């Protein structure tokens, strides 16, 4: 049996770190994920509002929007590949290095979008370049999510993991809030002509400044102590057994031993992912194209809803530490199944206050699914494959969920000229999430130091440093 390895950095896994330490880790993850989601969501908002005109001008409004959302979906298609690549190296060389790289790639691609010539200048080359940059965005974001939630989860303690890990989750509405806020401000102070001519570039170019700030904060954090310990233990065991270099790639280990965890993560994320992009991206199309209301109506409604969403996600995460990941997720999925129909009925009122209410309540139900998710998925995998497993489960769901959601919704609206089929579509996906969570095992309180599978797949060699699941 391999000799016991020293605890990384003198800390016990699952030990509650000092407040300054965990605060710094959370701040770095939250700011980094906010910036990356700002970049990613900025494209989605621009796809709904201006890219259909600037890059796909020879189409009617809904078809142009559909083509614009197809390039939007390309970013999602690249996310699983990013999850595999970043997950592999994140499980091999550490979480921190990959988080820095993902932020640089995302920010560089977004900044370059702000410099792109439009179709009027470059012709077909413009949407091609836009699509290539969108691929880079998706690849980078595929690696960001897993690393950001894991570096917080693996620094924090078992008892409060739902709360700590929910803060990087808040980066999604934070980024959407920032992207929508900048666009709403520009829409308020510029004419439509000025916004289409050059104003839309400002939010993309602003990404360059944000990335510099994010990098400065992110490089200051320490590597995950659980990763360092797992790495040291693996090196000691390999040296003793002479098996160095014979381990399978983390992604192979995931599908060999944790394929149920991957499927559970996909099912858990599906309804959450679809509902989010209907509430924040498709609603922009529905309000501006179908209802023919001003852009500011939809943008400000999403802006207010995202602010409430940002604040409440950590509260849902904290609640999952008290009553479990499954019950909180079920509150969100069941609530969203019902709210999907009320949502469009309220939006059809064409009242700004009522539209804002519809978006905000929808995002509250979404937050109940999203807040506990980081801890829930992290707790499904062992340390040596956690980055790969969490990233793969999450990003595969993004292809069949978020990537297709706006496209399917626009096509349904175009074919039926009614939002009812869109509501049915959302309802079906959250029902799938509900069924997945009902059959999943509760993970609240599980020690991330527990290794449930050895390299040989023999669970009897798992470490005994585990905590029982809280009841």
N, C-alpha and C positions, 0 to 999 in steps of 0.2 A: 504494500500500500504506500502511496506517495506520502512523503513527509508533509506535515501541515505547513502551509505557506503563511507568511506574515500578512496581517491585515493591511490593505492598501492605505497608505498615508496615516497609518496608526488608528484607523476608524473601523468599527464593527459595522458590517452591512446592516442596514435598517436602523442604525443608531440615529437619533435625532440630532442633526447638525446644529451648530450655533446659528442664531438668527441672522447675523450679518452674512454668514456663508450662504444659507439657503436663499436669503433675499437677493443676493448678488446673482446666484444661479437663475432664479426665477426672472429677475429683471433682464438678464442677458437673453434668455430664451423668449420672453414675451416681446421684447423690442425687436429681436431678430425675426420672429415669426410674423409680427405685425408688418414689418417692412416687406417680407417676402409675399405675404398675402396681399398687401397693398399693390405690389407689382402684378400679381396674378389676377386680382379682382379688377384692377384698373382696366385690364384688357377686356374683361367681360362687360364692364359698363360701357367702354368705348365701342365694343362690338355691337351693343344694343343701340347706341346713340349716334355714332359717327362713321364707324368703319364700313358700314353698308354703303354709305355715300362716297367715301373717299377711296375705298379699295375695290368695291364691287358696284360700280355706278350704273351698269347697263341692265338693271333688273327692277322689277316693281318692288315696293317697300318691303313686303314680307319675304319675298324670295331673296332679296339682297341681304336681309337680316339673317335668313337661314344660311346663306353662304358664309356670312360673317361668323355665325356661330359654329360652322363647320371648322373654320380655322381655330376658333376657341376650343373646340373639342380635341383638336390635335394636341394641345397642351396636356390634356388628360391622358391621351394615348401614350405620351412619353413618360408619364409618371411611374408606371410599374417598372419600366426599364431603369429609371432613376432610383427607384426603391431597391431593385436588385443590386445595382452597382454600388450605390452609397451604403446599402445594408451590408454588402459583402465586406467592403473596406472599413465600415464603421465597426463591424464585429471583429475585424482583424487588427486595425491600427488605432481605433478609438473614435469616440463620438465627436469630440471637439474639432478635430481637423476637418472632418467632413462637413460640419456645420458652417465653418468659415468658408469652405469652398462653395457650398450651395448658395450662400448669401452673395458671394462675388459673381457667380454665374447668373443668378436671377437678376441682380441689379444691373449687370452689364447688358443683358438682353433687353431689359425694359428701357434703359437709357438709349440704346440703339434704336428702339422703336420710335422714340421721339425725334430721331433724325431722319427717319425713312422718307423718301419721296413717295408721293401718292400715285394712284393710277393715272391721273392726268399728266404726270411728269414722266413716269417710267413705264406705263402700260402694264402688261401682265407680270413684269418683273417685280412690281410693288407688292401684290399679294403673295408672291412666292417668297420674297424676303421676309414679309410679315409672318408667314407660316413657319419658316425656318427659326426665326427668333422665338416664336411661340413654342416650338419644340424644345428649345433650350430652357425656356421658362418651366415647362412641364417636367423636364428631366431634373432640374434643380429642386423643384418643389417636391418631387417624388422622394428625394433624399432628406429634405428638410424636416418633414413632420416627425418621422421616426426618431431622428436624432434629438430634436428639440424636446419632445416629451420624455424621452428616455434619460437625458442628462439631468432633468429635474427629478424624475421618478427614482433614479438610482442614487441621487444625493439625499433625497428625503427619507422619512421614516414610513413604516408600514401603516401606522394608525391614521395618518393624515395625507396619504398619497393622493386620494381623490381630489383634495383641495389643492395641493401643490401642483399636481400634474394638469389641473384644469386651467392654470394660468397661460401656458403656451396655447391651449385651445382658444383662449380669449383673444389671441393674436389674429384669428380669422375675422371676427367682427371688428376688431381693432383696425385691421388692414382695410376691410370694407368700409368702415366708418371714415377712415382717412381718405381713401380713394373717392368715395361718393361725396365727401365733404369738399374736396378740392374741385371736383367736377361741378357740384352744385354752386360753389362760390363763383367759378368761372362763368357758369350759365347765367348767374344773377347779374354780373357786372359787364358781360359782353353780349353783343348781338349774336344771333345765330350765324350770321355771315362771318364775323370775326372768329367765333369759336371754331367753325369749320375750316377757316383759312389757316389759322395758326394756334389758336387758344388751346386746342386739344393736346398740343405737344407739351405744354408746360408741366402737367402732372407726370408725364413719362420722364422728362429731363430732371424733374425734382428727385427722382429715384436715386440719381447719382449721389446727391448730398445725403440722403437717408442711409444709403449703403455704407458710406464712410463712417457715419455715426454708429451704425450697427456693428461694423467690424471692430471699431475701437472698443466697444463694450464686450463683444463676444470673445475676443482674444484674451480677455482678462480672466475668464472663468477657468476653473480647474477641471481636469478630466474626471469622468465618473469613477468613484472609488470601487464600485462593484465590477466595472470593466477591468480596472487595473488588477484587482484581486483574481478575477477569472483568468486573465492573461498570464499572471504569475503562476497560478496553479497549473494551467495547461502546459506552460514551459517546463515546470518542475516534473510533471507526470511524463511529458515527452522525453525529457532527459533521462529519467529513470527507466522507462520502458524501451527507449530507442526508437520510438514511433514518430519522431519529428518529421513533419512534412507529409504524413500519411492521412491527416484528417480531411474529411470531405469539406467542400465549400459550405459556408453557413446556409445558403439557400437550399442545398441538397439535404442538409440536416433538418431544415424546417419542414420540407415536404415529406421526409422520411418519418419523422417523429411527431411533428406538430401540425399535420395537415388539417386536423379538426380545428385547431386554433385559427388557422388561416381562413377556413370556411366560416367559422363563427364570427371572425372580424369582418369578413365581407358582408355577411347577413346583417350584422349589427350596424354597419355603416350605410347600407343601401338606402333605406328610407330616410335616414338623416341627410345623406348626401343629396338625394333627389329633391327633398323638400326645401333644402337651403337654397339651391339654385333656382327653384321656382319662385321662392319668396324674395330673392334679391336680384336675380338677373332677368328671368322671364317677365317679372312684374313690370320692369322698365319698358319692355316691348308691348306688353298688354295695355299699359296705361297710355303710352305715347302713340302707338300705331293703331291699336284696336279701338280704344276709347277716344283717341285724338285729343288728349289733354296735354298741357305743357310739360316739357321735360322736368321742370322744377318740382312738379307735383310728385312724380315718382321718386326723384332723387331725394327730396326732403323727407318723404315717408320712410324710405330705406335708411336714411341718415338717422332719424329719430329711433327707428326700430333697432338699428345696429348699436346705438348708444345703450339702450336698455339691455340688449343681448350681451354686450361686453361686460356690463356690471353683474349680470345674473349668472353667467356661466360658472364662475368660481363658487357661487352659492349652491348651484346644483352639484358641483363636485364635492363640496363640503357635506351636503346632504347624503351623498353616496357613501361617505365615510361613516355615517351614522346608521343608515338603513340598508345599505348595499348598492352595488352597481346596477343590478337587475331591476329592482323596484323603481329607481329613478328613471332609468332608460324607458321602462314601460309606461311611466307617466307621460313621457314625451311622445312615444310612438302611438299610443292609443289616443292621446289628445290630438295629435296631428291628423290621424285618420278621420276624425270628426271635423276638425277645423278646416281641412282642405276644401270642403264644400261651402262652409260659412265664409271662408276667405274671399272667394270670387264673388259671392253674393254681396259682400260688403264693398269690395273694390268697384263693382258695377254701379254703386251709388254715385260715383264721380265726385264725392265729397272728400276734400283733403284730410279732414279730421278722421273720417271713417276709414279711408284707405290706410292712414297711419295706424289706426287701431288694428286693422286686419293684419298688417305686416308685423306689428309689435307682438301681438298675441301669438302669431305663427312662429316668430323667432323665440318666444319664451318656451313653447313646446319643443322647438328644435334644440334649444339650450339644454333641456332635460335629457335629450339623447346624446348631445355632444359633450356636455360637461364631464360626465364620468368616463367617457370613452377612452381617454388617454390612459388612465389607470387600469381600466378594464382590459384593454388590449395588451398593455405592457405586462400584466400579470399572467397572461396566457403562455409566455415564452421564457426559456432559460436565458441567462445572461449572454452566453456565447453565441446565441442565434437571435437575440431579442430584437436587434436593429433590423435584421433581415425579415424576421417573422412579422413584426409590427408594420414595417413598411410594405411588405407584399400584401398582407391582408387589407391594409388601408387603401393602397393605390390600385389594386385590382377592383375594389369596390368603386373607385372613382371613375373607371372606364364605363362600367355599366350603369353607374349612378349619375354623378355630376356631369360627365362628358356628354351624355345623351339627353339629359333632362331638358335643357333649353331647346335642343333640336326637335325632340319628340313633342314638346309643348307647342312650339311654333307650328309644326306640321299639323298637329291636332286642331289648333286654332284656325289654321288656314283651310283645312278640309271641312270642319264642322261649323266654323264661325260661332263657336260657343266654348265657354270655359269648362263646362261640365265634364267632357272627356279628360281634360287636364286634371281636374279634381279627382276623377276616378283613377287616373294613372298614379297620382301621389298616394292615394289611399291604398292601392295594391302594394306599392313598395314599402309603405310603413307597416302594413300587415305582415309582410315577409320579415321585416325587422322584429316585429312583436313575436312572431313564432320562433325566430332564431333565439331571441333572448329568453323566452320561456323554457327552452330545452337546454340552454347553456348553464354551466356551473357558476355559482357565485364565487367571486375571487377576492372580495373585500378582506383585507387583513393578511393576504398571502405574502410571505417573505420573498422578495426578489432574489435573495441569496440562495434560495432552494433550487437545486439542480435536479429536475425530475427525469432527465434522460442523460445517460453517459454517451461518450463518443461511439460506443459499441451498441447503444440502444438498450442497455440493461439497466432498468430502473432501480435494481437493487444496489447499484453503486452510487446512487444519488447522495448528495451530501445531506447530513442530518441537521444542518442549520436552517430549519424551517419553522414557520409559525403556523399554528392551526388556524383554519378559517373561522373568522368571527361569526357568531350566530346572532 
